Amino acid sequence: MEANDISFENLPKAVAHLVNELAEIKSLVVKGQSPTVPQKRVPIGIEEACRMIGKAKPTVYALVRKRLLPCYKNGKKLYFFEDELLEWIAKGKKKTLSEIESEAETEYNKRKNLRR
């Protein structure tokens, strides 16, 4: 609805339109989505990647050679994306003792119920 279309007769329609727009914005905020343009992914070099993951250059080169660390190569240079490195770090999470116990108990109860 255009701002020019608002008149006394169209006021109920304009209010309804605004309510719908507000509800849509609210749903985006609740979902955690931003109505803005998504950010571009900017590649980083090996030095910054080393600082980010806390490893020395030779270690990073070894991880790349073994194809354990996500990277991109253009010519002789290696490039990395921050989100991929953070995801790589997150995949290496060690389970806590309580998480292991909880999983074991759940699995035990499943098998116990199957035997009945």
C-alpha positions in Angstrom: 0.0 0.0 0.0 1.4 3.4 -1.1 1.5 6.4 1.3 -0.5 8.3 -1.3 -3.4 5.8 -1.1 -4.0 6.6 2.6 -7.3 8.5 3.1 -9.9 8.5 5.7 -11.8 5.8 3.8 -8.7 3.7 3.4 -7.6 4.1 7.0 -8.8 0.6 8.1 -6.9 -1.0 5.2 -3.8 1.0 5.9 -3.8 0.0 9.6 -4.4 -3.7 8.6 -1.5 -3.4 6.2 0.8 -1.9 8.9 -0.2 -4.7 11.3 0.7 -7.3 8.7 4.0 -5.7 8.0 4.8 -5.5 11.7 3.9 -9.1 12.2 6.3 -10.1 9.4 9.1 -8.1 10.9 8.5 -9.6 14.3 8.6 -13.1 13.0 12.0 -12.4 11.3 13.3 -11.0 14.6 12.0 -14.0 16.6 13.6 -16.4 14.1 16.9 -14.6 14.5 16.9 -13.6 10.8 18.0 -10.1 9.9 16.1 -8.3 7.1 19.4 -6.8 6.0 21.6 -8.1 3.2 23.7 -11.1 4.2 27.4 -10.5 4.8 30.0 -11.4 2.2 32.4 -14.1 3.2 36.0 -12.8 3.0 38.8 -15.3 2.8 41.7 -15.0 5.2 45.4 -15.9 4.8 47.4 -18.5 6.5 48.8 -16.2 9.2 45.3 -15.2 10.3 44.1 -18.8 10.2 47.0 -19.8 12.4 46.1 -17.1 14.9 42.4 -18.1 14.8 42.9 -21.8 15.5 45.9 -21.4 17.7 48.3 -23.6 15.6 51.7 -23.0 14.1 52.2 -22.6 10.3 53.8 -26.1 9.9 50.9 -27.7 11.8 48.3 -25.9 9.6 50.2 -27.0 6.4 50.3 -30.6 7.7 46.5 -30.5 8.4 45.9 -29.1 4.9 48.1 -31.7 3.3 46.2 -34.5 5.2 42.9 -32.8 4.1 41.8 -32.4 7.7 41.5 -28.6 7.6 39.1 -26.9 5.1 41.0 -24.6 2.8 41.1 -23.2 -0.7 44.1 -22.9 -3.0 44.7 -20.3 -5.7 48.1 -20.7 -7.3 50.6 -21.1 -4.4 48.4 -19.3 -1.8 46.1 -21.0 0.7 42.9 -19.3 1.8 40.5 -20.0 4.6 37.0 -18.9 5.6 36.4 -18.0 9.3 33.1 -19.8 9.6 34.6 -23.0 8.2 37.5 -22.9 10.6 35.1 -22.2 13.6 33.0 -25.2 12.4 36.1 -27.3 12.2 37.0 -26.4 15.8 33.5 -27.1 17.0 33.6 -30.6 15.4 36.5 -31.5 17.7 34.5 -31.0 20.9 35.2 -33.5 23.6 32.2 -34.8 25.5 32.0 -34.2 29.2 31.7 -37.0 31.6 28.1 -36.2 32.3 27.3 -36.2 28.5 28.9 -39.6 28.2 27.0 -41.0 31.2 23.7 -39.6 29.9 24.3 -41.2 26.5 25.2 -44.5 28.0 22.1 -44.5 30.2 19.9 -43.6 27.3 21.4 -46.4 25.2 21.1 -48.9 28.1 17.4 -48.0 28.6 16.7 -48.4 24.9 18.3 -51.9 24.8 16.6 -52.8 28.1 13.2 -51.9 26.6 13.9 -53.9 23.4 14.5 -57.1 25.3 11.0 -56.9 27.0 
